[in-house]
Amino acid sequence: MKTVRDACALQPNAISIKLSDQVEQLDELIGEEGDGARFFDRTAITQGMRDLITEGIARLAGVSNQAIFHLKQAMGGGKTHVLVGFGLLARNPQLRKTYCGDALYAQTFIAAKTAAFNGRNNPPHFFWGEIAKQLGRGDQFAPFWTSGPKAPDEKDWLRLFDGDEPVLILLDEMPPYFHYLGAQPVGTGTVADIATRAFANLLTAAGRKKNVCVVVSDLTAAYDTGTKLIHRALEDAQSELGRQERTITPVDLATNEIYDILRKRLFASLPDKAEIADIAAHYGRKLEEASKSKVASRGAEAIADEIAATYPFHPRLKNHRAF
């Protein structure tokens, strides 16, 4: 039975890889750093990512009524990675042709105007001013921050989105942003109250434009205040739009997607399916030999079958994951 070292070839940086190098920032997308092709070469497209790409592209093409997408998963679950990937595809028709050419409407628009905001940043012009700035219309929203925070209403957002070009808004890590603003007093409330109104107005305005798409990620387990504010804004938008946002799970931890991601990140090449099946069968026989009971034998066969699907990782690895 071949060892993993014998059968698999590691990526050049697999051993020296740093966790900090794997945490994408939306700033990279904004600054056009990196190569989109390289991003997808190391990306396993999960079902959640495929759903967002397919449905989000349809929205940007102006043929879908679904404007708001909500990525929900525990920290480390791939939300930022999915946001970056979708943003790159929205901006680059060649990437869409290469990596999602089978998606309907993938070539019906050239490039979406894209604005991305990371809630761990705190610009003086607030998130609405940052979005306007990235869309090339910063002056248009200047009145909403220069003399203190004011929430753009729905009509203000619609004027910002005016034109025929598709618009994609990516909002990541917003709960810590709302949490921070909740400690900034203004009038009889806080800046978070103003930001919540601005956020809800953004969502309802996006729903009224046929080719504006908003994707929001959250961190439900942390920053409880911010998360509640985001949910309140989403609920306000839902009641006005008359439908719910589309919730997407970036990585389904109940399936083997985590192994697909690890294989893509760590290995340059793997043995073919026949060799993997042989290794799995050999492993099962070794387990059976180690224990002579029929119950253990059936367990060994089951694990061998799972190994064929999770190779080169043990199928129980995801039970010990640290997210």
C-alpha positions as CSV (number, residue, x, y, z in Angstrom):
1,M,0.0,0.0,0.0
2,K,1.5,3.3,-1.1
3,T,1.9,6.0,1.5
4,V,0.6,9.5,0.9
5,R,4.2,10.7,0.4
6,D,4.6,8.1,-2.3
7,A,1.3,8.7,-4.1
8,C,0.7,12.4,-3.8
9,A,2.6,15.5,-4.9
10,L,2.3,18.5,-2.5
11,Q,1.9,22.1,-3.6
12,P,5.3,24.0,-3.4
13,N,4.2,25.9,-0.4
14,A,2.0,23.3,1.3
15,I,4.3,22.7,4.3
16,S,5.3,26.3,4.8
17,I,1.8,27.7,4.4
18,K,0.7,30.3,7.0
19,L,-2.9,30.6,8.2
20,S,-2.6,34.4,7.8
21,D,-1.8,33.9,4.1
22,Q,-5.1,32.0,3.6
23,V,-7.3,34.7,5.0
24,E,-8.5,36.8,2.1
25,Q,-9.3,40.5,2.5
26,L,-11.8,42.1,0.3
27,D,-9.2,44.9,-0.1
28,E,-7.4,42.5,-2.4
29,L,-10.4,42.5,-4.7
30,I,-10.8,46.2,-4.5
31,G,-7.2,46.9,-5.3
32,E,-7.1,44.3,-8.1
33,E,-4.3,42.5,-6.4
34,G,-3.5,38.9,-7.5
35,D,-4.5,37.0,-10.6
36,G,-8.1,35.8,-10.9
37,A,-7.0,32.6,-12.7
38,R,-4.6,31.8,-9.9
39,F,-7.4,32.3,-7.4
40,F,-9.6,29.7,-9.1
41,D,-6.7,27.3,-9.7
42,R,-6.5,26.9,-5.9
43,T,-10.2,27.0,-5.3
44,A,-12.6,24.1,-5.0
45,I,-16.0,25.4,-6.1
46,T,-18.4,24.2,-3.4
47,Q,-22.2,23.8,-4.0
48,G,-22.8,27.0,-2.1
49,M,-20.3,28.9,-4.2
50,R,-21.8,27.5,-7.3
51,D,-25.3,28.5,-6.2
52,L,-24.1,32.1,-5.6
53,I,-22.3,32.3,-8.9
54,T,-25.3,30.9,-10.9
55,E,-28.0,32.9,-9.2
56,G,-25.8,36.1,-8.7
57,I,-24.8,36.1,-12.4
58,A,-28.5,35.8,-13.4
59,R,-29.2,38.8,-11.2
60,L,-26.4,40.9,-12.6
61,A,-27.7,40.0,-16.1
62,G,-31.1,41.5,-15.2
63,V,-33.1,38.2,-15.5
64,S,-33.6,37.3,-11.8
65,N,-35.7,38.9,-9.1
66,Q,-33.3,37.7,-6.3
67,A,-31.2,40.7,-5.3
68,I,-30.0,39.9,-1.8
69,F,-27.8,36.9,-0.9
70,H,-26.9,36.2,2.7
71,L,-23.9,33.9,3.4
72,K,-24.3,32.2,6.7
73,Q,-21.7,30.0,8.4
74,A,-19.4,29.8,11.4
75,M,-16.1,31.7,11.3
76,G,-13.6,30.0,9.0
77,G,-16.4,28.6,6.8
78,G,-15.2,30.2,3.6
79,K,-17.5,33.3,3.4
80,T,-14.8,35.7,2.4
81,H,-13.3,33.3,-0.1
82,V,-16.7,33.0,-1.8
83,L,-17.2,36.8,-1.8
84,V,-13.8,37.3,-3.5
85,G,-14.4,34.6,-6.1
86,F,-17.8,36.0,-7.0
87,G,-16.4,39.5,-7.2
88,L,-13.6,38.4,-9.5
89,L,-16.1,36.6,-11.8
90,A,-18.5,39.6,-11.9
91,R,-15.7,41.9,-13.0
92,N,-14.0,39.6,-15.5
93,P,-15.9,38.0,-18.5
94,Q,-12.8,35.9,-19.4
95,L,-12.8,34.3,-15.9
96,R,-16.5,33.6,-16.3
97,K,-15.9,31.9,-19.6
98,T,-13.2,29.7,-18.2
99,Y,-14.6,28.8,-14.8
100,C,-18.4,29.1,-15.1
101,G,-19.0,29.0,-18.8
102,D,-21.9,26.6,-18.2
103,A,-23.8,29.1,-16.1
104,L,-26.7,30.7,-17.9
105,Y,-26.2,34.4,-18.7
106,A,-22.5,34.3,-17.9
107,Q,-21.6,36.2,-21.1
108,T,-24.6,38.5,-21.2
109,F,-22.7,41.4,-19.6
110,I,-19.1,42.5,-19.7
111,A,-18.2,43.7,-16.3
112,A,-20.1,44.6,-13.2
113,K,-19.3,47.8,-11.2
114,T,-18.1,46.3,-7.9
115,A,-17.8,47.8,-4.4
116,A,-16.6,45.7,-1.5
117,F,-16.6,46.7,2.2
118,N,-14.9,44.9,5.1
119,G,-16.6,45.7,8.4
120,R,-13.3,45.5,10.3
121,N,-12.4,48.8,8.6
122,N,-13.8,52.1,9.8
123,P,-13.6,54.8,7.1
124,P,-14.6,58.4,8.2
125,H,-17.1,58.4,5.3
126,F,-18.8,55.2,6.7
127,F,-19.7,52.2,4.7
128,W,-22.2,54.0,2.4
129,G,-19.5,56.6,1.5
130,E,-17.0,53.9,0.8
131,I,-19.5,52.1,-1.5
132,A,-20.2,55.4,-3.4
133,K,-16.5,56.1,-3.7
134,Q,-15.7,52.7,-5.1
135,L,-18.5,53.1,-7.6
136,G,-16.9,56.3,-8.8
137,R,-19.6,58.6,-7.2
138,G,-18.1,59.6,-3.9
139,D,-19.1,63.2,-4.2
140,Q,-22.7,62.2,-4.6
141,F,-22.8,60.7,-1.1
142,A,-20.6,63.4,0.5
143,P,-23.6,65.1,2.2
144,F,-24.3,61.9,4.1
145,W,-21.0,62.0,6.1
146,T,-19.3,65.4,5.8
147,S,-21.4,67.1,8.6
148,G,-21.9,63.9,10.5
149,P,-23.5,60.6,9.7
150,K,-26.8,60.7,7.8
151,A,-28.5,57.7,6.3
152,P,-29.0,57.8,2.5
153,D,-32.6,56.9,1.8
154,E,-33.9,54.5,-0.9
155,K,-34.0,57.2,-3.6
156,D,-30.4,58.3,-2.8
157,W,-29.2,54.7,-3.4
158,L,-31.3,54.4,-6.6
159,R,-29.6,57.6,-7.9
160,L,-26.2,56.1,-7.0
161,F,-27.1,53.0,-9.0
162,D,-28.4,55.0,-11.9
163,G,-27.3,53.6,-15.3
164,D,-27.4,50.4,-17.3
165,E,-24.3,48.7,-15.9
166,P,-24.8,45.9,-13.4
167,V,-23.7,46.7,-9.8
168,L,-22.4,44.2,-7.3
169,I,-22.1,45.2,-3.6
170,L,-20.1,42.8,-1.3
171,L,-20.3,43.3,2.4
172,D,-18.1,41.2,4.7
173,E,-17.7,41.1,8.5
174,M,-20.4,43.7,9.1
175,P,-21.4,42.7,12.7
176,P,-18.1,44.1,14.2
177,Y,-18.7,47.3,12.2
178,F,-22.2,47.7,13.6
179,H,-20.9,46.7,17.0
180,Y,-18.3,49.5,16.9
181,L,-20.9,52.1,15.7
182,G,-23.2,51.0,18.5
183,A,-20.7,52.6,20.9
184,Q,-20.7,56.0,19.0
185,P,-23.4,58.2,20.4
186,V,-25.3,60.7,18.1
187,G,-28.5,62.6,19.0
188,T,-30.6,60.3,21.2
189,G,-29.2,57.1,19.7
190,T,-26.0,55.8,18.2
191,V,-24.3,55.8,14.8
192,A,-25.4,52.1,14.5
193,D,-29.0,53.3,14.3
194,I,-28.2,55.4,11.3
195,A,-26.1,52.7,9.7
196,T,-29.0,50.2,10.1
197,R,-31.3,52.6,8.3
198,A,-28.7,53.1,5.5
199,F,-28.2,49.3,5.3
200,A,-32.0,48.6,5.0
201,N,-32.4,51.4,2.4
202,L,-29.5,49.9,0.4
203,L,-31.2,46.5,0.3
204,T,-34.6,47.8,-0.7
205,A,-33.1,50.0,-3.4
206,A,-31.1,47.0,-4.7
207,G,-34.4,45.1,-5.0
208,R,-35.9,47.8,-7.2
209,K,-33.0,47.8,-9.7
210,K,-33.1,44.8,-12.0
211,N,-29.3,44.3,-12.2
212,V,-28.1,45.3,-8.7
213,C,-26.9,42.5,-6.5
214,V,-25.9,42.6,-2.8
215,V,-24.1,39.8,-1.0
216,V,-23.7,40.0,2.8
217,S,-21.8,37.7,5.1
218,D,-22.3,37.5,8.8
219,L,-20.6,36.1,11.9
220,T,-23.6,34.8,13.8
221,A,-21.7,33.5,16.8
222,A,-19.8,36.7,17.5
223,Y,-20.6,40.4,18.0
224,D,-24.1,39.7,19.1
225,T,-25.2,43.4,18.9
226,G,-24.0,43.9,15.4
227,T,-25.6,40.6,14.2
228,K,-29.0,41.6,15.7
229,L,-28.8,45.0,13.9
230,I,-28.0,43.3,10.6
231,H,-30.9,40.9,11.1
232,R,-33.2,43.8,11.9
233,A,-32.2,45.6,8.7
234,L,-32.7,42.4,6.7
235,E,-36.1,41.9,8.2
236,D,-37.1,45.5,7.4
237,A,-36.0,45.0,3.8
238,Q,-37.9,41.7,3.6
239,S,-41.1,43.3,4.6
240,E,-40.7,46.0,2.0
241,L,-39.6,43.7,-0.8
242,G,-42.2,41.1,0.0
243,R,-39.7,38.2,-0.1
244,Q,-36.8,36.7,1.9
245,E,-33.1,37.1,1.1
246,R,-31.5,34.0,-0.4
247,T,-29.5,32.2,2.3
248,I,-26.4,30.3,1.2
249,T,-24.0,28.1,3.1
250,P,-20.5,28.5,1.6
251,V,-19.3,25.0,2.7
252,D,-21.6,22.2,3.6
253,L,-19.8,20.5,6.5
254,A,-22.2,17.5,6.4
255,T,-20.7,16.5,3.0
256,N,-17.1,15.9,1.8
257,E,-16.6,19.5,0.5
258,I,-14.0,20.2,3.2
259,Y,-11.9,17.4,1.7
260,D,-12.3,18.9,-1.8
261,I,-11.0,22.2,-0.4
262,L,-8.0,20.7,1.4
263,R,-7.0,18.6,-1.7
264,K,-7.1,21.7,-3.9
265,R,-5.1,23.8,-1.4
266,L,-2.5,21.2,-0.4
267,F,-1.8,18.9,-3.3
268,A,-0.5,19.5,-6.9
269,S,-1.5,15.9,-8.0
270,L,-3.2,12.8,-6.7
271,P,-3.2,9.2,-7.9
272,D,-6.0,8.1,-10.2
273,K,-9.3,6.7,-8.9
274,A,-8.3,3.0,-9.5
275,E,-5.2,3.5,-7.3
276,I,-7.1,5.3,-4.6
277,A,-9.7,2.4,-4.6
278,D,-6.9,-0.1,-4.2
279,I,-5.4,1.9,-1.3
280,A,-8.8,2.1,0.4
281,A,-9.4,-1.6,0.0
282,H,-5.9,-2.4,1.3
283,Y,-6.6,-0.2,4.3
284,G,-9.9,-1.9,5.0
285,R,-8.3,-5.4,4.9
286,K,-5.6,-4.2,7.4
287,L,-8.3,-3.0,9.8
288,E,-10.2,-6.3,9.4
289,E,-7.0,-8.3,10.2
290,A,-6.5,-6.2,13.3
291,S,-9.8,-7.2,14.7
292,K,-11.4,-10.6,14.0
293,S,-15.0,-9.7,15.0
294,K,-17.8,-9.5,12.3
295,V,-18.9,-6.1,13.7
296,A,-15.4,-4.8,13.3
297,S,-15.2,-6.3,9.8
298,R,-18.3,-4.4,8.7
299,G,-16.9,-1.2,10.2
300,A,-13.6,-1.7,8.4
301,E,-15.5,-2.1,5.1
302,A,-17.4,1.1,5.7
303,I,-14.3,3.1,6.5
304,A,-12.6,1.7,3.4
305,D,-15.5,3.0,1.3
306,E,-15.3,6.4,2.9
307,I,-11.5,6.6,2.4
308,A,-12.1,6.2,-1.4
309,A,-14.1,9.5,-1.2
310,T,-11.9,11.4,1.2
311,Y,-8.4,10.3,0.2
312,P,-5.7,11.3,1.1
313,F,-7.4,12.3,4.4
314,H,-8.9,10.0,7.0
315,P,-12.7,10.2,6.8
316,R,-12.9,11.1,10.5
317,L,-10.8,14.2,10.0
318,K,-13.7,16.6,9.7
319,N,-14.9,15.5,13.1
320,H,-11.8,17.1,14.5
321,R,-11.8,20.2,12.4
322,A,-11.1,23.6,14.1
323,F,-13.3,26.3,12.6
